[in-house]
Structure formats: structure tokens, C-alpha cells
Amino acid sequence: MDRIWRGRQVYQQVCAYCHSMSLISYRELVGVAYTEKEAKGIAAEIEVVNGPNDEGRMFTRPDKLSDRFPHNTMVKSQNYVFALGTLREAGQILGSFP
């Protein structure tokens, strides 16, 4: 389980800036890598804009299992600069690659 947690950490801190998981929903993690409770917790870490509500206003809510992973909204040029800076960090997190 430590490898799964570490892989998620690396993805969030390094890979997500260039590689989207926007076609995968949180429920697809259940039974593969996480329990339902853990997947709900991961989803709830992200706030999404939803609505409109009965008053016609948009509101935020935590992601749910049926939601897909969010798109990365950073500009590509910013991604490139950020990625260069975090490749060193990725090496520190993962150690040496085989």
C-alpha cells in the first residue's frame, strides 16, 4: 500500500502537470488500489464548481466517487517551467529508476 500512496504523491506533485487523468473517475480506484472509503476521501480533497442551485447560483462541493479527476488548468508554458523544476524533486521522491 505504501507504493500506491507514493505513486499517487508523485503523480500529484510531478506528472499531473503534463499528464491528465480526466477520463478516469474516482470510483475506478475502488477495489484496485483503494477501499471505497479511501477513494471517497481522495475525491473529497478536491472542490468543484457545481450548480446552479435553486437560486440560480453556482456553488462549490467536494468531488464524489462518480466524478472524474479534474483537468489541470495550468498553462502549458507554465507546466514546462514547473516540470523542469520538479524533475529533481521526483528523483528525490522515487530514488533511482531501474
C-alpha positions in Angstrom: 0.0 0.0 0.0 2.9 2.3 0.6 3.9 2.1 -3.1 0.3 3.1 -4.2 0.4 6.1 -1.8 3.8 7.1 -3.1 2.8 6.7 -6.7 -0.2 8.9 -6.1 2.0 11.5 -4.4 4.5 11.5 -7.4 1.6 11.8 -9.9 0.1 14.8 -8.0 3.4 16.6 -7.5 5.1 15.9 -10.8 3.1 14.0 -13.5 -0.3 15.8 -13.2 1.1 19.0 -14.6 1.5 17.4 -18.1 -0.5 14.1 -17.9 -4.2 14.3 -17.2 -6.3 11.5 -15.7 -9.5 13.4 -16.6 -11.1 10.3 -18.2 -10.9 8.3 -15.0 -13.4 8.6 -12.2 -12.6 8.1 -8.6 -14.9 5.0 -8.4 -12.5 3.2 -10.7 -9.9 3.2 -7.9 -12.2 1.2 -5.6 -11.1 -2.4 -5.3 -8.0 -1.8 -7.5 -5.9 0.5 -5.3 -8.2 1.8 -2.5 -11.2 0.9 -0.5 -14.4 2.8 -1.1 -13.9 4.9 2.0 -10.3 5.8 0.9 -11.4 6.7 -2.6 -14.2 8.9 -1.2 -11.5 10.7 0.9 -9.3 11.3 -2.1 -12.2 12.7 -4.1 -13.3 14.9 -1.2 -9.9 16.6 -1.2 -10.9 18.4 -4.4 -13.6 21.2 -4.5 -15.5 21.6 -7.8 -17.9 24.3 -9.0 -21.4 22.9 -9.4 -24.8 24.3 -10.0 -26.8 26.3 -10.4 -28.7 25.7 -7.2 -32.4 26.6 -6.7 -31.5 30.3 -6.5 -29.6 30.2 -9.8 -26.2 30.5 -8.2 -23.1 28.3 -8.7 -21.6 26.7 -5.6 -18.7 24.5 -4.7 -18.8 21.0 -3.4 -16.4 18.2 -2.7 -15.8 15.7 -5.6 -17.7 12.4 -5.3 -16.9 8.9 -6.5 -18.8 9.4 -9.7 -16.8 12.5 -10.7 -13.8 12.3 -12.9 -10.4 13.5 -11.9 -10.1 17.3 -12.5 -8.4 18.7 -15.6 -5.2 20.5 -15.0 -5.9 24.2 -15.7 -2.3 25.4 -15.7 -1.0 26.9 -19.0 1.4 24.6 -21.0 4.3 27.0 -20.8 4.0 27.2 -17.1 3.9 23.4 -17.0 7.2 23.2 -18.8 9.0 25.6 -16.4 7.4 23.8 -13.4 8.2 20.4 -14.7 11.9 21.3 -15.1 12.0 22.4 -11.5 10.2 19.3 -10.2 12.1 16.6 -12.1 14.8 17.0 -9.4 12.1 16.6 -6.7 10.7 13.5 -8.5 14.1 11.9 -8.4 14.3 12.6 -4.6 10.9 11.0 -4.1 11.4 8.0 -6.2 15.1 7.4 -5.8 16.9 5.8 -8.6 15.0 4.3 -11.5 15.7 0.7 -12.6 
